[in-house]
Amino acid sequence: MNWFVALIFLFLFSPAQAQESDQTSVKEVPKEISKDAPQKIPDDEYPDFFTVVFENDSIGSGTDQNYTNGVRFTYFNIKTTKDEFPEIAHTLAEQVPTFSINDKSSVYYSFGQNLYTPDDITSSVQGPNDRPWAAFIYGAIGMATKTDDHIDELEATIGIVGPAAIGRQVQTFVHRSLTSSPIPRGWSNQLENEPGLILSWQRRWPTFREFETEKFNFIIGPHIGISLGNVYTYGNAGISFRLSSENSKSSDTPLRVRPALPGTGYYELFREGWGWSIFGGIEGRAVARNIFLDGSTFVSSHSVTKFPVVGDANIGIAFKVWRIRMSYTLVLRSKEFKTQARSDLFGAASLSYRF
C-alpha cells in the first residue's frame, strides 16, 4: 500500500508528460484521425444502459461475514435533456448549491439490497462483540453532470432496514438452493424495521492528470464527497486511476454499491473492435453514522463500537465487446469496528448493456 500511494503522488505532481489543456493550441494543431481508427457510435444511437452489480465476499476472500452481499440494478439515461428530468430531480438539484442540471447531465434509477452478518452465521445467538445482523433494501434516483473539468454526482436513496428488507429469505434461499454454504441461523437477531434515507453528493476531477499515447490512455483523478442520513453519514475523499485502450479512454469506472469509489458506469461504443481498462484507487471515509454498526436509530438494539475512519483500496479490470461491458473489482476494506477480527476482502462483478 505504501508503494501504491507513493506511485500515485509521483504521477500527481510530475508534470513532465502531462497533456496540455490549452484550448488555443488544440485548435491551431488539430489531431489527425487515422482512416483505420474505429468509428465511434454517437450516444444518441444507444442512449441508455442497464447495469447489474453483484458484490459478495465469496468472490473475494471466500468467507461469509460482515458485508456479505450486495446487489444493485441501475438504469442510466445518458442523453436526458433538461426538460426530461423528473420534477424530483430538479427539486434535489435546487437544494444542493454545488449541483446544477445542464446539457451534460444524465439521470439514473437504482434498486438494490445489502446484507450484513456476523462471523458465525450458524449460531442463533447474537455474538456480543460482533456486528448486528442487518438487511437494507432501497431505491435511488441519481444525477451526474459534467461542468468544466469536474463531474458532480447527486443521489437520493430511500429504503428500509429490517425484516421487511427480506434478508433472511434471500440468504437462506441462496445458501440452501444455489450454493453449499451453511444455512444462516441468526436472522432473528436482525435490526428492527426502520425507514432509511441517504442523500449523497460527490465531486471528482477524473482527468486531473492525463497521459496519452497512440494506443493507451492513463488518467489520475481525486474526488471528495459527503453522505447524510440515518443509514450513513460520512465524508469521503480519495483518488482513482485508470489505464485504458484507445477505444475505452472515455469510459468511466464501473458502477458499484455505495459506499464505494466513484464511477457512473458509462462506456462509449465503436462500430468494431473491443476495449479494455484497468482501474483502481483508494478512499478514506470519516464515519459519523453507520446503522449497520451503530444499531437502530429509534429503538434499542445491538451495536458495536465503530472506527471513526474507514479505508477502501481496490483494483479491477473491465472489458467491452459490442454493446456489452463486463468488469470485476477486488476490494479491501479496513476494519470497521474495534472487535472485528480482520479486514474485509470482497469482489464486485458487473454486467452492462447499452440499448
N, C-alpha and C positions, 0 to 999 in steps of 0.2 A: 504493500500500500504506500509506503514511503517513496519508493521509486516511481510509482504511478503519479503521485502528487507532484514530485519533482519534475517529471516529464511534462505535466500539464503547465506548470509555471514556466518552464523553459519555452514552450510554444507561445504562451500568452504574452510574454514580454520580449520575444525575439522578433523584431520587425523585418529581418533580412529578406525573407522570402514571401512576406505577406503581399496579397494582391492590392493594387492601387484602387481606391474608391472614387477617384476624381472623375466626375461626370464629363467634364470637358475633354479630357484625354480619351475617354471611351468613345465619344462622338467623333473625334478627329481621326482615330485609328480604329475603324470598325473591325470586329473579329471576323475572319474569313470562315465561312461554314463549308466544310467538305461536302462534295457531292455524294460521297459514300456514307455520310453520317446518318444515323437512324432518324426518321422523321417523327417529330413529337406530335402526339394527338392532342388537340385542344381540349381543355377541361369541359367545354360545352358539350362535347360528344358523349361523355360519360360523367355527368356532374355529381354523381352520388357514389358513395361506397358504404358497404356494410362490413363490420368487423366483429368477430367473436374472440374474446381473450379468455384464456384458461390459465390460472395460476395455482400451483399446488406444490407442496413440499415433496411429494412423491416423484416429481420430475426435477428435483433439485438435490436435496440431501437424502431422499428416500425414507424420511421419517413421517410421522403423522402427529403434529403438535403445533402449538402456538397459532400463527396464521396458517391454517392448514389447507384452505381452499378459497379461491375467488374466481368468479366468472362474470364477465361483462359483455353485453351485446350493445353495439353502438351503430346508429345510422347517422351518417355525416353527409350534409349537403354542401358541396364546395362553392357553387355559384349562386348562392342566395342573394337576391337584391335587397336593398334596404327596406323596400315596401313589403317584401315577402316574410320578413322576420315576424314571428308571433308577438302579440302585444306584451306578453310576459317578458320577452327578451328585451324589448325597448324599456320596459319598467326597470329591469335589473340594470341595464346599461346606464340609465339616468341616475340610479342610486350610487353608482361607483364612479367617482370623478376621474379615475385613471383609465376608464374604458369608454370607447365610443364606437358606434357602428358606422362603417364606411363601405366603399365599393370593394374593399378587400377583406370583408368579413364573411364568415361562414357560421353555420349553426349545426348543432348535432344533438341527438337524443340518445340516452343510455338507460339500460335496465340491467341490474346485477344483484349478486348475492355474495356475501363474505361469511366464512365460518372460522371460529376460533375455539381451540380446545386446549386442555392441559396436556402435560407429557403423557400421562397414563390414561388412555381413553377406555380401558377395560374396567376401570374402577367406577362404581356407582357413587362413591363418596368424593366430595369436592376436597382436593388437597388444600390445606390451609396456607401453604406457601406457593401455590401455583395459580395461574391466571383463571379467571372465570370462564365457564362455557358461555358462548355467545354466538348469535347469528344476526345478520343485518341484511335486509332486502330493500332495494331502493330503486327509484327512478331519478333521472337527472336531465336537465337541459343545459347546454353549454354553448359558448360562442368563442370563436378565435378570430382575431383581427390583426392585420399587419399594418403598422404605421412607421414610416421611415425605416430605421434599422432594427426595430424590435417587433415582437409578437406578444400581444396580450391575450390571455385566456380567462374567461369568467364562467364559472359553473355553479349552478344551484342544485342541490340534492335534497330530496325528501324521501323518507323511508320509515322503516320500523325495526327496532331491535327487540328480540324476544322470541317466544314460541311462535308468534304469527309469522316470523321470517322463515319458518319450516326448515330450520337447520337440522333438527333431529331426523325428519323424514328423508331429507336429501342424503345426508351422510350414511344413514342406516341402509337405504336402498342401494347406494353405490357400493358400500362395503359388502353387503350381503349378495348382491346380484351381479356386480360387474368386476369386482376385484377379490383378492384373497385376504384383504385386510381384516383385522379384528373388528367385531361389532362394537360400536360405541355404547357405553353403558351409563354415562353420566349426564345426559342431556336434561334430566330432571332438575339439575342444579343451575341451569342457564339463567341469565339475566331476564327479568320480567319484561313484559311488553312496554315499550316506550317509543313514542314518535321520535324520529331522528331528522335533524336539519343541519345542513352544511352549506356555507357559501364560500367558494374558493376563488381567489384571484391570483394570477401568476403572470410575470413579465420575464421574457427571455430575449437575449440577443444572439440568435443562432449562428450568425456569421461574424462574430466579434473578431475572430482570426480565421482567415481562409487561405488555403494553399492549393493551387490547382496545376495539374499537368495535362497533357493531351489525353491521358487515359484515366486519371484518378482525380478525386476531389477530397480535400481534408478540411474540416471545419471544427472550431472550438468555440463554445459559447456559454456564458454564465446565465444564471436565472435566479430570481427571487420570487417569493410568494407568501401568501397568508391564507389560512382557512379558519373560519369561525363557525361554531355550532356546538350543540350538546353532545354530538358524536365525536368530533375532532375540533380542537382549537390549537393551532400551531403556526409558527413562522418557519419558512424554509428557504434555504439558499444552497446553490450548488453549481456544478459545471459539467458540461457534457462534450463529447467529441463524436465525430462520425467520419469514417473513411468510406467513400462510395465510388462505384464505377461511374463513367461519364453519363450514362443514361439513368442514373439514380441520384445525381447530385442535388436535385431539388426536392427529393423525397424527405419526409420528416421521420423522426424516430417513431416506431410503432406505439400504438396506444396501450396504456397499462391501467390496472386497477389502482385507484388512489388509496393511500398516499404513495407516490412514485415519482421518478424523474419524468420531466415533461415530454410530450410528444402527441401530436394530433392524429398520427397515423396516415397522413396524406402521402400519396405517391403518384408520380407522373407516369404517363403511358407513352409508348412509342409503337410505330407501325410494325416493327420487327425487332428481334433480339430480346435479351433478358438483362436484368440488372441485379446488383447486389450492394449491400452496405454492411459494414461492421461498426458497431456503436457501443458506447459505454459512458460512464460518468460516476460522480459521487455527489451526495447531497447530505446536508445536516438539517435536522429539524429540532427547534426548541418547542417542546410539547407542554402546553398548559392543561389540556384536557384530552383524554382518550378513554371513552366509555368502556372499552373492552379491557381496560386495566383498572380504571377508577371505579367502575361499577355504575349502577343505575343512578340517575340524576335525582329522582323524586321519591324513591323508596330505598330502604336499607337493603344492601346486597353485599356479596363477597367482593373483595377488591385486593389488589396488591400495590406495593409501593413502586411507582414507575421511576425510571430515569428521566430527568428533565431534558436530556439531549439524546437523540437517536440518529444514527447514521446509516445510509444505504450506499452500497457500491455495486455496480452491475456491468455486465459485458454481454453483448448479444450480436446476432447476425440475422440478416433478412435477405430474402430472395424474391424477385418478382418475375413472373412469366405470364405473358398475355395480359389479362386484366386481374390477375391474382397475385397477392403477396403473402408470403409466409415468414414468420420470424420466431426466434427463440431467444430468450433473455435469461441469464443466470443472475440471481440477486442475492447478495449477502447483506443481511440487516443486523445491526448490532443489538445487544441485549436491550430489551425494552423495560424490564423490571428487575429489581435488585436480587430476587431469589431465582431468576431464570438460569437454568443450567448451562445453556450455550446459546450462541448467536444463531439466528435463523438463516437457512440456505434453501431457497426455493426457486423453482423455474416458472417462466411465463411463456406460453405459446400463443400465437395469434394467427388468424387467417382472415384476410380481407379480400373483398371482391368489388370491383367498380362496375357500375351499370348506368 
